[in-house]
Every structure is written in C-alpha cells, then in structure tokens.
Amino acid sequence: MAFIKALIVNMAISAVWYAIEWMQYGELQWDRECDDVVWWLYLLVLWYLFAHQN
C-alpha cells in the first residue's frame, strides 16, 4: 500500500512539474535524463516515508 501511495503522490508531483515546464517554455522537453533520475529519487523517498509512518 505504501508503494501505491508513493506512486500517486509522485505522479501528482510530475504533473505539476510538467505543467510548470509547459508554462515556462511552451513545450515539454522529454529527452532530459536528469528528470528520470529525479522521478526515481522522489519515488524511493516517498515510498520509504510512507512505509515508515506510524
């Protein structure tokens, strides 16, 4: 269950991220590899935090 929560929050963060990028540049830049790394880091951190909630 913690993984699903983390995935949903991570997708919401990604939606905001891409919306802001679209507003700034008028297009999405899909070929940046750092975005993938950041996406995985957010997911891992969120999963850890949700899994260790009391």
N, C-alpha and C positions, 0 to 999 in steps of 0.2 A: 504493500500500500504506500509505503514511503517513496518508492521509486515513481509511482504514478503521480503522486502529489508533486514531486520534484520536476517531473517531466511537464506537467501542466503549468507550473509556475515558470519554468524555463521557456516554454513556448510563448507564454504571455510576455516575458521579457524580450524575446526575439521579435515579437510582433511590434512592440514599442520601438525597439532598436531599428527595425526596418522602416517603420513609419517616419521616424526622425530622419533617417538617412534619405528617404524619398523626399521629404520636405526640404532638406538641405541641398541635395544635388539634382533632384528631378529624375533620378534613375537609381536602380539598385545595382550595387557592384558585387556580383556573385562570385568573382574569381579571387577574392581575398582569403588566403588560408588562415590568417590570424583570427578571423571570425569563427571558424570551425573550432579552433583551439579554445577560444573564449567560451563558446557554446558548451563544449565538453566540460570545461572547468566549472562553469555555473552549475551544470547538471550534477557533477560529482559533489560539489559543496552543498547544494540544496538537498541532495539525497542523503548525505551524511547528517545534515542538520535535522531533517525530518525523521530519520531513523533513530536519532538520539534524543528525541523530545520525551519529556516525562508525561 
